Every structure is written in C-alpha cells, then in structure tokens.
Amino acid sequence: GEKKCGEDCDYRHIHRIDTHCGHKAIIHKPKDGNAHIDFVVGDKVECYQGIEPLGKSFDAAWPSR
C-alpha cells in the first residue's frame, strides 16, 4: 500500500483531504483572498492557494511540494 509520510516527508506524493498520506488538511481563509485547502507537514503549513486539485469532491488530491 501507500506509505505515510508522517512528520518529516522527503518524497513527492499526493495530499488528500482524508489524510491518507499522514498530513492534515486545513482550511485557510485569508482576509484578502478566497478560502482554500492547505496541508500541515511537520511544523510547517504548505499553502495551496491557486492550485487546482486533481478530482472534484472528497477524493480530490493535490501534488505535494
């Protein structure tokens, strides 16, 4: 199966809302922009503003950075 990154991730993978990769999805609501999904990776937040997901519902996915 697909391995989880956990806190430290050094390989490219797919982020999903269901946290299957081990990273938590959060909603980012900037004051001067549109709400979007970001992912918490270790102690950092990876911002995905303006990046369209692959898929269109609960199975949507974003390529890791």
All heavy atoms as TSV, in Angstrom:
chain	resi	resn	atom	element	x	y	z
A	1	GLY	N	N	0.808	-1.197	0.000
A	1	GLY	CA	C	0.000	0.000	0.000
A	1	GLY	C	C	0.847	1.255	0.000
A	1	GLY	O	O	2.062	1.213	0.007
A	2	GLU	N	N	0.163	2.349	0.025
A	2	GLU	CA	C	0.813	3.662	0.020
A	2	GLU	C	C	1.402	3.942	1.392
A	2	GLU	O	O	0.755	3.777	2.401
A	2	GLU	CB	C	-0.254	4.709	-0.329
A	2	GLU	CG	C	0.274	6.100	-0.480
A	2	GLU	CD	C	-0.838	7.067	-0.879
A	2	GLU	OE1	O	-1.847	6.625	-1.427
A	2	GLU	OE2	O	-0.672	8.254	-0.616
A	3	LYS	N	N	2.686	4.343	1.443
A	3	LYS	CA	C	3.273	4.620	2.747
A	3	LYS	C	C	2.959	6.043	3.177
A	3	LYS	O	O	2.735	6.925	2.361
A	3	LYS	CB	C	4.780	4.372	2.738
A	3	LYS	CG	C	5.617	5.373	1.993
A	3	LYS	CD	C	7.092	4.998	2.145
A	3	LYS	CE	C	7.977	6.049	1.518
A	3	LYS	NZ	N	9.377	5.796	1.738
A	4	LYS	N	N	2.916	6.239	4.480
A	4	LYS	CA	C	2.605	7.556	5.032
A	4	LYS	C	C	3.892	8.311	5.301
A	4	LYS	O	O	4.900	7.735	5.677
A	4	LYS	CB	C	1.816	7.415	6.331
A	4	LYS	CG	C	0.410	6.918	6.120
A	4	LYS	CD	C	-0.367	7.010	7.407
A	4	LYS	CE	C	-1.810	6.620	7.153
A	4	LYS	NZ	N	-2.646	6.884	8.315
A	5	CYS	N	N	3.820	9.633	5.122
A	5	CYS	CA	C	4.970	10.493	5.385
A	5	CYS	C	C	5.163	10.753	6.866
A	5	CYS	O	O	6.269	10.815	7.341
A	5	CYS	CB	C	4.803	11.842	4.699
A	5	CYS	SG	S	5.027	11.790	2.946
A	6	GLY	N	N	4.069	10.998	7.573
A	6	GLY	CA	C	4.186	11.400	8.964
A	6	GLY	C	C	4.685	12.827	9.068
A	6	GLY	O	O	4.320	13.687	8.284
A	7	GLU	N	N	5.556	13.080	10.037
A	7	GLU	CA	C	6.026	14.442	10.291
A	7	GLU	C	C	7.039	14.927	9.253
A	7	GLU	O	O	6.960	16.028	8.767
A	7	GLU	CB	C	6.658	14.518	11.689
A	7	GLU	CG	C	5.656	14.321	12.799
A	7	GLU	CD	C	4.596	15.418	12.839
A	7	GLU	OE1	O	4.975	16.598	12.817
A	7	GLU	OE2	O	3.407	15.084	12.883
A	8	ASP	N	N	8.031	14.118	8.956
A	8	ASP	CA	C	9.080	14.515	8.013
A	8	ASP	C	C	8.895	13.752	6.714
A	8	ASP	O	O	8.930	12.541	6.696
A	8	ASP	CB	C	10.468	14.203	8.589
A	8	ASP	CG	C	10.732	14.984	9.858
A	8	ASP	OD1	O	10.422	16.188	9.873
A	8	ASP	OD2	O	11.224	14.390	10.826
A	9	CYS	N	N	8.713	14.479	5.644
A	9	CYS	CA	C	8.428	13.839	4.365
A	9	CYS	C	C	9.429	14.336	3.328
A	9	CYS	O	O	9.512	15.529	3.080
A	9	CYS	CB	C	6.997	14.162	3.937
A	9	CYS	SG	S	6.519	13.260	2.487
A	10	ASP	N	N	10.180	13.431	2.745
A	10	ASP	CA	C	11.175	13.849	1.773
A	10	ASP	C	C	10.939	13.231	0.400
A	10	ASP	O	O	11.843	13.126	-0.394
A	10	ASP	CB	C	12.586	13.527	2.282
A	10	ASP	CG	C	12.784	12.047	2.549
A	10	ASP	OD1	O	11.824	11.268	2.357
A	10	ASP	OD2	O	13.904	11.672	2.941
A	11	TYR	N	N	9.720	12.810	0.126
A	11	TYR	CA	C	9.421	12.301	-1.204
A	11	TYR	C	C	8.104	12.900	-1.692
A	11	TYR	O	O	7.260	13.297	-0.900
A	11	TYR	CB	C	9.369	10.774	-1.220
A	11	TYR	CG	C	8.211	10.169	-0.473
A	11	TYR	CD1	C	7.006	9.879	-1.128
A	11	TYR	CD2	C	8.300	9.885	0.879
A	11	TYR	CE1	C	5.939	9.335	-0.450
A	11	TYR	CE2	C	7.240	9.344	1.562
A	11	TYR	CZ	C	6.063	9.063	0.897
A	11	TYR	OH	O	5.004	8.533	1.576
A	12	ARG	N	N	7.960	12.978	-3.014
A	12	ARG	CA	C	6.742	13.521	-3.617
A	12	ARG	C	C	5.606	12.515	-3.454
A	12	ARG	O	O	5.820	11.317	-3.558
A	12	ARG	CB	C	6.967	13.825	-5.096
A	12	ARG	CG	C	8.091	14.787	-5.378
A	12	ARG	CD	C	7.703	16.179	-5.436
A	12	ARG	NE	N	6.522	16.374	-6.256
A	12	ARG	CZ	C	6.041	17.557	-6.532
A	12	ARG	NH1	N	6.649	18.621	-6.113
A	12	ARG	NH2	N	4.955	17.693	-7.237
A	13	HIS	N	N	4.432	13.027	-3.178
A	13	HIS	CA	C	3.273	12.175	-3.005
A	13	HIS	C	C	2.025	13.016	-3.255
A	13	HIS	O	O	2.130	14.161	-3.663
A	13	HIS	CB	C	3.256	11.557	-1.595
A	13	HIS	CG	C	3.155	12.577	-0.517
A	13	HIS	ND1	N	4.228	13.327	-0.106
A	13	HIS	CD2	C	2.098	13.009	0.199
A	13	HIS	CE1	C	3.840	14.166	0.826
A	13	HIS	NE2	N	2.540	14.000	1.037
A	14	ILE	N	N	0.881	12.458	-2.974
A	14	ILE	CA	C	-0.380	13.154	-3.176
A	14	ILE	C	C	-1.018	13.430	-1.818
A	14	ILE	O	O	-1.181	12.523	-1.005
A	14	ILE	CB	C	-1.347	12.300	-4.040
A	14	ILE	CG1	C	-0.758	12.049	-5.427
A	14	ILE	CG2	C	-2.717	12.957	-4.139
A	14	ILE	CD1	C	-0.607	13.278	-6.284
A	15	HIS	N	N	-1.349	14.718	-1.562
A	15	HIS	CA	C	-2.116	15.083	-0.372
A	15	HIS	C	C	-3.586	14.866	-0.669
A	15	HIS	O	O	-4.063	15.196	-1.760
A	15	HIS	CB	C	-1.934	16.572	-0.040
A	15	HIS	CG	C	-0.595	16.936	0.486
A	15	HIS	ND1	N	-0.003	16.322	1.562
A	15	HIS	CD2	C	0.268	17.907	0.091
A	15	HIS	CE1	C	1.156	16.893	1.804
A	15	HIS	NE2	N	1.348	17.852	0.925
A	16	ARG	N	N	-4.304	14.338	0.315
A	16	ARG	CA	C	-5.749	14.165	0.173
A	16	ARG	C	C	-6.428	14.641	1.446
A	16	ARG	O	O	-5.828	14.596	2.527
A	16	ARG	CB	C	-6.096	12.702	-0.110
A	16	ARG	CG	C	-5.553	12.252	-1.439
A	16	ARG	CD	C	-6.034	10.923	-1.922
A	16	ARG	NE	N	-6.615	10.031	-0.949
A	16	ARG	CZ	C	-6.522	8.728	-1.024
A	16	ARG	NH1	N	-5.838	8.169	-2.003
A	16	ARG	NH2	N	-7.097	7.955	-0.123
A	17	ILE	N	N	-7.675	15.052	1.318
A	17	ILE	CA	C	-8.421	15.546	2.467
A	17	ILE	C	C	-8.584	14.477	3.526
A	17	ILE	O	O	-8.618	14.767	4.720
A	17	ILE	CB	C	-9.784	16.114	2.014
A	17	ILE	CG1	C	-9.541	17.370	1.172
A	17	ILE	CG2	C	-10.676	16.420	3.197
A	17	ILE	CD1	C	-10.784	17.949	0.552
A	18	ASP	N	N	-8.633	13.214	3.130
A	18	ASP	CA	C	-8.835	12.132	4.100
A	18	ASP	C	C	-7.582	11.806	4.909
A	18	ASP	O	O	-7.573	10.853	5.675
A	18	ASP	CB	C	-9.348	10.876	3.399
A	18	ASP	CG	C	-8.354	10.282	2.415
A	18	ASP	OD1	O	-7.203	10.758	2.347
A	18	ASP	OD2	O	-8.725	9.334	1.716
A	19	THR	N	N	-6.513	12.590	4.766
A	19	THR	CA	C	-5.237	12.447	5.490
A	19	THR	C	C	-4.560	11.101	5.267
A	19	THR	O	O	-3.753	10.680	6.071
A	19	THR	CB	C	-5.389	12.706	7.012
A	19	THR	OG1	O	-6.164	11.665	7.607
A	19	THR	CG2	C	-6.010	14.055	7.296
A	20	HIS	N	N	-4.869	10.432	4.169
A	20	HIS	CA	C	-4.260	9.128	3.891
A	20	HIS	C	C	-2.735	9.204	3.858
A	20	HIS	O	O	-2.065	8.239	4.212
A	20	HIS	CB	C	-4.807	8.570	2.576
A	20	HIS	CG	C	-4.392	7.171	2.308
A	20	HIS	ND1	N	-4.914	6.100	3.016
A	20	HIS	CD2	C	-3.498	6.656	1.447
A	20	HIS	CE1	C	-4.340	4.991	2.577
A	20	HIS	NE2	N	-3.482	5.297	1.632
A	21	CYS	N	N	-2.185	10.341	3.463
A	21	CYS	CA	C	-0.723	10.476	3.411
A	21	CYS	C	C	-0.128	10.830	4.768
A	21	CYS	O	O	1.083	10.869	4.925
A	21	CYS	CB	C	-0.314	11.524	2.371
A	21	CYS	SG	S	-0.683	13.220	2.850
A	22	GLY	N	N	-0.981	11.120	5.746
A	22	GLY	CA	C	-0.485	11.450	7.082
A	22	GLY	C	C	-0.412	12.933	7.361
A	22	GLY	O	O	-0.009	13.336	8.449
A	23	HIS	N	N	-0.794	13.776	6.417
A	23	HIS	CA	C	-0.764	15.222	6.605
A	23	HIS	C	C	-2.175	15.769	6.731
A	23	HIS	O	O	-3.068	15.395	5.977
A	23	HIS	CB	C	-0.033	15.906	5.441
A	23	HIS	CG	C	1.374	15.445	5.328
A	23	HIS	ND1	N	1.926	15.021	4.146
A	23	HIS	CD2	C	2.329	15.307	6.272
A	23	HIS	CE1	C	3.179	14.661	4.361
A	23	HIS	NE2	N	3.448	14.815	5.646
A	24	LYS	N	N	-2.372	16.669	7.687
A	24	LYS	CA	C	-3.698	17.205	7.969
A	24	LYS	C	C	-4.058	18.327	6.999
A	24	LYS	O	O	-3.279	19.258	6.799
A	24	LYS	CB	C	-3.732	17.740	9.401
A	24	LYS	CG	C	-5.073	18.298	9.807
A	24	LYS	CD	C	-5.039	18.806	11.227
A	24	LYS	CE	C	-6.396	19.376	11.593
A	24	LYS	NZ	N	-6.380	19.938	12.948
A	25	ALA	N	N	-5.254	18.235	6.424
A	25	ALA	CA	C	-5.786	19.299	5.574
A	25	ALA	C	C	-6.439	20.343	6.472
A	25	ALA	O	O	-7.141	20.008	7.423
A	25	ALA	CB	C	-6.814	18.734	4.608
A	26	ILE	N	N	-6.173	21.622	6.194
A	26	ILE	CA	C	-6.811	22.713	6.924
A	26	ILE	C	C	-7.390	23.703	5.929
A	26	ILE	O	O	-6.949	23.777	4.784
A	26	ILE	CB	C	-5.816	23.431	7.868
A	26	ILE	CG1	C	-4.632	24.008	7.085
A	26	ILE	CG2	C	-5.338	22.497	8.972
A	26	ILE	CD1	C	-3.715	24.890	7.920
A	27	ILE	N	N	-8.386	24.445	6.364
A	27	ILE	CA	C	-8.958	25.493	5.516
A	27	ILE	C	C	-8.288	26.806	5.873
A	27	ILE	O	O	-8.270	27.212	7.038
A	27	ILE	CB	C	-10.483	25.589	5.713
A	27	ILE	CG1	C	-11.148	24.288	5.283
A	27	ILE	CG2	C	-11.045	26.783	4.941
A	27	ILE	CD1	C	-12.626	24.226	5.562
A	28	HIS	N	N	-7.720	27.465	4.878
A	28	HIS	CA	C	-7.061	28.755	5.051
A	28	HIS	C	C	-7.985	29.825	4.492
A	28	HIS	O	O	-8.361	29.771	3.328
A	28	HIS	CB	C	-5.729	28.746	4.309
A	28	HIS	CG	C	-4.969	30.030	4.447
A	28	HIS	ND1	N	-3.943	30.353	3.607
A	28	HIS	CD2	C	-5.084	31.071	5.310
A	28	HIS	CE1	C	-3.457	31.543	3.948
A	28	HIS	NE2	N	-4.140	31.991	4.978
A	29	LYS	N	N	-8.373	30.779	5.324
A	29	LYS	CA	C	-9.267	31.864	4.915
A	29	LYS	C	C	-8.528	33.190	5.024
A	29	LYS	O	O	-8.648	33.897	6.022
A	29	LYS	CB	C	-10.505	31.895	5.801
A	29	LYS	CG	C	-11.359	30.658	5.726
A	29	LYS	CD	C	-12.549	30.773	6.653
A	29	LYS	CE	C	-13.339	29.493	6.680
A	29	LYS	NZ	N	-14.445	29.553	7.642
A	30	PRO	N	N	-7.738	33.555	3.997
A	30	PRO	CA	C	-7.031	34.832	4.068
A	30	PRO	C	C	-8.009	36.011	4.034
A	30	PRO	O	O	-9.077	35.920	3.429
A	30	PRO	CB	C	-6.130	34.821	2.829
A	30	PRO	CG	C	-6.664	33.765	1.940
A	30	PRO	CD	C	-7.473	32.830	2.766
A	31	LYS	N	N	-7.645	37.116	4.677
A	31	LYS	CA	C	-8.509	38.292	4.726
A	31	LYS	C	C	-8.821	38.834	3.341
A	31	LYS	O	O	-9.925	39.277	3.082
A	31	LYS	CB	C	-7.861	39.389	5.567
A	31	LYS	CG	C	-7.810	39.076	7.035
A	31	LYS	CD	C	-7.161	40.196	7.812
A	31	LYS	CE	C	-7.063	39.841	9.283
A	31	LYS	NZ	N	-6.400	40.895	10.047
A	32	ASP	N	N	-7.835	38.832	2.467
A	32	ASP	CA	C	-7.997	39.428	1.140
A	32	ASP	C	C	-7.969	38.400	0.020
A	32	ASP	O	O	-7.475	38.687	-1.071
A	32	ASP	CB	C	-6.898	40.471	0.894
A	32	ASP	CG	C	-6.981	41.621	1.877
A	32	ASP	OD1	O	-8.109	41.943	2.314
A	32	ASP	OD2	O	-5.929	42.186	2.214
A	33	GLY	N	N	-8.465	37.212	0.270
A	33	GLY	CA	C	-8.436	36.177	-0.765
A	33	GLY	C	C	-9.520	35.141	-0.542
A	33	GLY	O	O	-10.336	35.255	0.376
A	34	ASN	N	N	-9.525	34.154	-1.386
A	34	ASN	CA	C	-10.504	33.076	-1.306
A	34	ASN	C	C	-10.030	31.980	-0.363
A	34	ASN	O	O	-8.833	31.682	-0.294
A	34	ASN	CB	C	-10.743	32.472	-2.691
A	34	ASN	CG	C	-11.362	33.466	-3.643
A	34	ASN	OD1	O	-12.183	34.284	-3.247
A	34	ASN	ND2	N	-10.972	33.399	-4.904
A	35	ALA	N	N	-10.978	31.374	0.325
A	35	ALA	CA	C	-10.656	30.232	1.184
A	35	ALA	C	C	-10.157	29.079	0.313
A	35	ALA	O	O	-10.594	28.904	-0.816
A	35	ALA	CB	C	-11.893	29.805	1.970
A	36	HIS	N	N	-9.203	28.327	0.832
A	36	HIS	CA	C	-8.630	27.202	0.099
A	36	HIS	C	C	-8.069	26.191	1.096
A	36	HIS	O	O	-7.984	26.456	2.281
A	36	HIS	CB	C	-7.543	27.679	-0.876
A	36	HIS	CG	C	-6.428	28.400	-0.188
A	36	HIS	ND1	N	-6.498	29.750	0.106
A	36	HIS	CD2	C	-5.242	27.970	0.279
A	36	HIS	CE1	C	-5.382	30.107	0.731
A	36	HIS	NE2	N	-4.610	29.048	0.857
A	37	ILE	N	N	-7.682	25.039	0.588
A	37	ILE	CA	C	-7.106	23.968	1.400
A	37	ILE	C	C	-5.588	24.110	1.443
A	37	ILE	O	O	-4.943	24.313	0.415
A	37	ILE	CB	C	-7.463	22.589	0.814
A	37	ILE	CG1	C	-8.980	22.379	0.775
A	37	ILE	CG2	C	-6.775	21.460	1.581
A	37	ILE	CD1	C	-9.625	22.227	2.118
A	38	ASP	N	N	-5.021	24.026	2.637
A	38	ASP	CA	C	-3.580	23.918	2.845
A	38	ASP	C	C	-3.332	22.613	3.597
A	38	ASP	O	O	-4.269	21.992	4.105
A	38	ASP	CB	C	-3.051	25.087	3.685
A	38	ASP	CG	C	-3.031	26.408	2.932
A	38	ASP	OD1	O	-3.162	26.405	1.692
A	38	ASP	OD2	O	-2.892	27.450	3.594
A	39	PHE	N	N	-2.068	22.203	3.691
A	39	PHE	CA	C	-1.733	20.973	4.407
A	39	PHE	C	C	-0.628	21.242	5.418
A	39	PHE	O	O	0.334	21.951	5.128
A	39	PHE	CB	C	-1.290	19.878	3.422
A	39	PHE	CG	C	-2.432	19.377	2.598
A	39	PHE	CD1	C	-2.753	19.973	1.397
A	39	PHE	CD2	C	-3.214	18.320	3.045
A	39	PHE	CE1	C	-3.829	19.529	0.647
A	39	PHE	CE2	C	-4.288	17.876	2.303
A	39	PHE	CZ	C	-4.590	18.484	1.099
A	40	VAL	N	N	-0.782	20.655	6.603
A	40	VAL	CA	C	0.229	20.755	7.654
A	40	VAL	C	C	1.198	19.603	7.457
A	40	VAL	O	O	0.810	18.437	7.483
A	40	VAL	CB	C	-0.421	20.688	9.050
A	40	VAL	CG1	C	0.650	20.751	10.133
A	40	VAL	CG2	C	-1.441	21.801	9.224
A	41	VAL	N	N	2.470	19.947	7.246
A	41	VAL	CA	C	3.531	18.954	7.047
A	41	VAL	C	C	4.599	19.220	8.103
A	41	VAL	O	O	5.294	20.225	8.048
A	41	VAL	CB	C	4.135	19.046	5.620
A	41	VAL	CG1	C	5.254	18.039	5.451
A	41	VAL	CG2	C	3.056	18.847	4.573
A	42	GLY	N	N	4.683	18.340	9.082
A	42	GLY	CA	C	5.597	18.566	10.205
A	42	GLY	C	C	5.140	19.785	10.975
A	42	GLY	O	O	3.991	19.870	11.392
A	43	ASP	N	N	6.022	20.782	11.122
A	43	ASP	CA	C	5.650	22.002	11.833
A	43	ASP	C	C	5.413	23.162	10.871
A	43	ASP	O	O	5.415	24.320	11.265
A	43	ASP	CB	C	6.729	22.371	12.856
A	43	ASP	CG	C	8.088	22.629	12.222
A	43	ASP	OD1	O	8.239	22.420	10.996
A	43	ASP	OD2	O	9.013	23.038	12.948
A	44	LYS	N	N	5.213	22.862	9.589
A	44	LYS	CA	C	5.002	23.895	8.570
A	44	LYS	C	C	3.659	23.706	7.887
A	44	LYS	O	O	3.125	22.606	7.826
A	44	LYS	CB	C	6.105	23.838	7.513
A	44	LYS	CG	C	7.494	24.083	8.062
A	44	LYS	CD	C	8.526	23.947	6.987
A	44	LYS	CE	C	9.923	24.085	7.587
A	44	LYS	NZ	N	10.947	23.768	6.606
A	45	VAL	N	N	3.125	24.807	7.349
A	45	VAL	CA	C	1.909	24.757	6.550
A	45	VAL	C	C	2.308	24.965	5.094
A	45	VAL	O	O	2.978	25.944	4.765
A	45	VAL	CB	C	0.900	25.844	6.982
A	45	VAL	CG1	C	-0.291	25.879	6.042
A	45	VAL	CG2	C	0.440	25.597	8.401
A	46	GLU	N	N	1.937	24.010	4.231
A	46	GLU	CA	C	2.159	24.160	2.792
A	46	GLU	C	C	0.908	24.798	2.203
A	46	GLU	O	O	-0.184	24.250	2.294
A	46	GLU	CB	C	2.406	22.803	2.130
A	46	GLU	CG	C	3.733	22.199	2.470
A	46	GLU	CD	C	4.005	20.910	1.708
A	46	GLU	OE1	O	3.162	20.465	0.897
A	46	GLU	OE2	O	5.073	20.334	1.935
A	47	CYS	N	N	1.078	25.981	1.606
A	47	CYS	CA	C	-0.045	26.725	1.055
A	47	CYS	C	C	-0.339	26.259	-0.375
A	47	CYS	O	O	0.564	26.158	-1.200
A	47	CYS	CB	C	0.266	28.216	1.061
A	47	CYS	SG	S	-1.101	29.223	0.468
A	48	TYR	N	N	-1.609	26.007	-0.634
A	48	TYR	CA	C	-2.033	25.551	-1.956
A	48	TYR	C	C	-3.018	26.528	-2.595
A	48	TYR	O	O	-3.828	26.147	-3.426
A	48	TYR	CB	C	-2.631	24.139	-1.859
A	48	TYR	CG	C	-1.528	23.112	-1.706
A	48	TYR	CD1	C	-0.956	22.859	-0.474
A	48	TYR	CD2	C	-1.028	22.449	-2.803
A	48	TYR	CE1	C	0.073	21.961	-0.334
A	48	TYR	CE2	C	0.007	21.545	-2.683
A	48	TYR	CZ	C	0.552	21.305	-1.441
A	48	TYR	OH	O	1.588	20.415	-1.315
A	49	GLN	N	N	-2.928	27.810	-2.211
A	49	GLN	CA	C	-3.791	28.826	-2.800
A	49	GLN	C	C	-3.535	28.913	-4.301
A	49	GLN	O	O	-2.400	28.962	-4.748
A	49	GLN	CB	C	-3.537	30.190	-2.168
A	49	GLN	CG	C	-4.475	31.261	-2.672
A	49	GLN	CD	C	-4.324	32.557	-1.903
A	49	GLN	OE1	O	-3.403	32.726	-1.115
A	49	GLN	NE2	N	-5.241	33.481	-2.131
A	50	GLY	N	N	-4.612	28.883	-5.081
A	50	GLY	CA	C	-4.499	28.997	-6.531
A	50	GLY	C	C	-4.139	27.704	-7.242
A	50	GLY	O	O	-4.033	27.687	-8.455
A	51	ILE	N	N	-3.947	26.619	-6.501
A	51	ILE	CA	C	-3.610	25.331	-7.123
A	51	ILE	C	C	-4.870	24.474	-7.171
A	51	ILE	O	O	-5.467	24.176	-6.142
A	51	ILE	CB	C	-2.491	24.612	-6.349
A	51	ILE	CG1	C	-1.233	25.475	-6.386
A	51	ILE	CG2	C	-2.242	23.222	-6.923
A	51	ILE	CD1	C	-0.083	24.933	-5.576
A	52	GLU	N	N	-5.271	24.116	-8.367
A	52	GLU	CA	C	-6.474	23.303	-8.545
A	52	GLU	C	C	-6.177	21.850	-8.182
A	52	GLU	O	O	-5.154	21.301	-8.573
A	52	GLU	CB	C	-6.948	23.367	-9.997
A	52	GLU	CG	C	-7.468	24.731	-10.401
A	52	GLU	CD	C	-8.732	25.098	-9.656
A	52	GLU	OE1	O	-9.599	24.223	-9.454
A	52	GLU	OE2	O	-8.852	26.272	-9.261
A	53	PRO	N	N	-7.069	21.225	-7.431
A	53	PRO	CA	C	-6.857	19.818	-7.080
A	53	PRO	C	C	-7.121	18.902	-8.261
A	53	PRO	O	O	-7.782	19.287	-9.226
A	53	PRO	CB	C	-7.892	19.576	-5.983
A	53	PRO	CG	C	-8.987	20.544	-6.295
A	53	PRO	CD	C	-8.296	21.758	-6.865
A	54	LEU	N	N	-6.598	17.698	-8.178
A	54	LEU	CA	C	-6.919	16.637	-9.123
A	54	LEU	C	C	-8.168	15.970	-8.584
A	54	LEU	O	O	-8.171	15.496	-7.453
A	54	LEU	CB	C	-5.769	15.624	-9.184
A	54	LEU	CG	C	-4.372	16.195	-9.376
A	54	LEU	CD1	C	-3.316	15.118	-9.163
A	54	LEU	CD2	C	-4.249	16.813	-10.742
A	55	GLY	N	N	-9.240	15.969	-9.322
A	55	GLY	CA	C	-10.507	15.429	-8.824
A	55	GLY	C	C	-11.408	16.541	-8.341
A	55	GLY	O	O	-10.984	17.681	-8.184
A	56	LYS	N	N	-12.648	16.209	-8.071
A	56	LYS	CA	C	-13.627	17.239	-7.736
A	56	LYS	C	C	-14.571	16.852	-6.616
A	56	LYS	O	O	-15.751	16.930	-6.751
A	56	LYS	CB	C	-14.467	17.581	-8.979
A	56	LYS	CG	C	-13.696	18.227	-10.078
A	56	LYS	CD	C	-13.374	19.650	-9.726
A	56	LYS	CE	C	-12.622	20.311	-10.863
A	56	LYS	NZ	N	-12.018	21.534	-10.511
A	57	SER	N	N	-14.123	16.352	-5.529
A	57	SER	CA	C	-15.012	16.080	-4.401
A	57	SER	C	C	-14.150	15.619	-3.238
A	57	SER	O	O	-13.008	16.027	-3.112
A	57	SER	CB	C	-16.072	15.037	-4.774
A	57	SER	OG	O	-15.474	13.801	-5.067
A	58	PHE	N	N	-14.690	14.727	-2.427
A	58	PHE	CA	C	-13.940	14.241	-1.276
A	58	PHE	C	C	-12.664	13.512	-1.698
A	58	PHE	O	O	-11.700	13.433	-0.934
A	58	PHE	CB	C	-14.806	13.335	-0.411
A	58	PHE	CG	C	-14.135	12.957	0.885
A	58	PHE	CD1	C	-14.017	13.879	1.899
A	58	PHE	CD2	C	-13.630	11.690	1.056
A	58	PHE	CE1	C	-13.380	13.543	3.078
A	58	PHE	CE2	C	-13.005	11.340	2.246
A	58	PHE	CZ	C	-12.891	12.280	3.264
A	59	ASP	N	N	-12.608	12.992	-2.924
A	59	ASP	CA	C	-11.414	12.293	-3.396
A	59	ASP	C	C	-10.419	13.218	-4.080
A	59	ASP	O	O	-9.450	12.756	-4.678
A	59	ASP	CB	C	-11.782	11.125	-4.314
A	59	ASP	CG	C	-12.428	11.581	-5.625
A	59	ASP	OD1	O	-12.831	12.760	-5.710
A	59	ASP	OD2	O	-12.541	10.753	-6.535
A	60	ALA	N	N	-10.623	14.537	-3.974
A	60	ALA	CA	C	-9.689	15.499	-4.567
A	60	ALA	C	C	-8.299	15.307	-3.969
A	60	ALA	O	O	-8.148	14.916	-2.823
A	60	ALA	CB	C	-10.176	16.924	-4.336
A	61	ALA	N	N	-7.274	15.600	-4.770
A	61	ALA	CA	C	-5.890	15.415	-4.321
A	61	ALA	C	C	-5.017	16.538	-4.867
A	61	ALA	O	O	-5.303	17.115	-5.905
A	61	ALA	CB	C	-5.373	14.062	-4.823
A	62	TRP	N	N	-3.966	16.861	-4.122
A	62	TRP	CA	C	-3.008	17.890	-4.504
A	62	TRP	C	C	-1.611	17.276	-4.496
A	62	TRP	O	O	-1.244	16.614	-3.528
A	62	TRP	CB	C	-3.024	19.035	-3.492
A	62	TRP	CG	C	-4.284	19.835	-3.475
A	62	TRP	CD1	C	-4.454	21.067	-4.028
A	62	TRP	CD2	C	-5.533	19.508	-2.859
A	62	TRP	NE1	N	-5.731	21.505	-3.794
A	62	TRP	CE2	C	-6.423	20.568	-3.090
A	62	TRP	CE3	C	-6.005	18.404	-2.159
A	62	TRP	CZ2	C	-7.734	20.569	-2.626
A	62	TRP	CZ3	C	-7.310	18.398	-1.703
A	62	TRP	CH2	C	-8.160	19.469	-1.928
A	63	PRO	N	N	-0.802	17.514	-5.536
A	63	PRO	CA	C	0.585	17.017	-5.513
A	63	PRO	C	C	1.373	17.724	-4.410
A	63	PRO	O	O	1.221	18.929	-4.225
A	63	PRO	CB	C	1.139	17.357	-6.890
A	63	PRO	CG	C	0.090	18.093	-7.609
A	63	PRO	CD	C	-1.115	18.225	-6.748
A	64	SER	N	N	2.181	16.989	-3.647
A	64	SER	CA	C	2.983	17.611	-2.596
A	64	SER	C	C	4.042	18.510	-3.230
A	64	SER	O	O	4.374	18.392	-4.393
A	64	SER	CB	C	3.633	16.543	-1.730
A	64	SER	OG	O	4.591	15.822	-2.458
A	65	ARG	N	N	4.561	19.394	-2.418
A	65	ARG	CA	C	5.588	20.342	-2.895
A	65	ARG	C	C	6.971	19.824	-2.639
A	65	ARG	O	O	7.271	19.124	-1.797
A	65	ARG	CB	C	5.405	21.688	-2.207
A	65	ARG	CG	C	4.081	22.291	-2.605
A	65	ARG	CD	C	3.965	23.666	-2.002
A	65	ARG	NE	N	2.686	24.211	-2.382
A	65	ARG	CZ	C	2.557	25.194	-3.271
A	65	ARG	NH1	N	3.581	25.732	-3.827
A	65	ARG	NH2	N	1.368	25.647	-3.567
